Each structure stands twice: as C-alpha cells, then as structure tokens.
C-alpha cells in the first residue's frame, strides 16, 4: 500500500469532478446492490501508464450532455474491501486497474479494462465513454 499522502492528488482528480469515493464494501453495496439507473464505477489506480490518462478521460466524458445518474470510484490497492466488492459486480470481467464500468440497473452495460486504456489518449478513452453514455444513459436509452 502506498502512503495516503501520495494518493491524495489521484483521489482528488476524480472527487473534484463530483465523483463520490466509496471506501468500504458496505458503501459499494449501498449504492450498487439494488441500483436502478446508471452508475459510472471507476477503479482508480496508482498505475502511471494507464491511470494517468483514465482520470482526465473521465473529466472530459463527464462534461458530455448525457452522463450516468451517478459516478463513483474505488481505489485499487488502497481501499481493498471496496475495490473487491465493486469488482464483484463486474460479472465476467477479470480484476483490472484502472478500469471503468458503466453499470445499468445492476448489470455491466459497458466496461473499459486496463488493456483498453493503456497506450490511448484521454480523448480516445473519453470518446469510448461518451459513446457508452449515449447508448445507455438518459431518456433515449430507456
């Protein structure tokens, strides 16, 4: 585990956007267990190669006209229980960090795993997210 001081800027890169941090398994369950609607679930990470572009991509995507009902994050390698619980909702996907899931009515509607984030620009990742938002969020997707 990394010292919390090192992680504060990485956490704040998402929380300043209004992305809620879920730091316990109970907090994850409270949101996702019976969730109706859409939730963006970001598995944040220290990984410089992929997370460095994932966090800015989320900032770009959340400026789009259509966005999920709620946006939350867990931090891999730090908030282990919360991260493990969130990953438990990602049926059919291997643990990956960073990763970005769009959960709709309790099921993963869209997922970006680390291998789909690595080596891509924030703009490319954001474009994937915006397409997922348009397909699964808002009035047109219901």
Secondary structure, DSSP 8 states (H G I E B T S, - for coil): ---HHHHHHHHHHHHTTT-EE--SHHHHHHHHTT--SEEEEEEE---HHHHHHHHHHHHHHTTSSS--SEEEEEETTTSHHHHHHHHHTSTT----SSEEEEEETTEEEEEE-HHHHTT--HHHHHHHHHHHHHHHSSGGG-
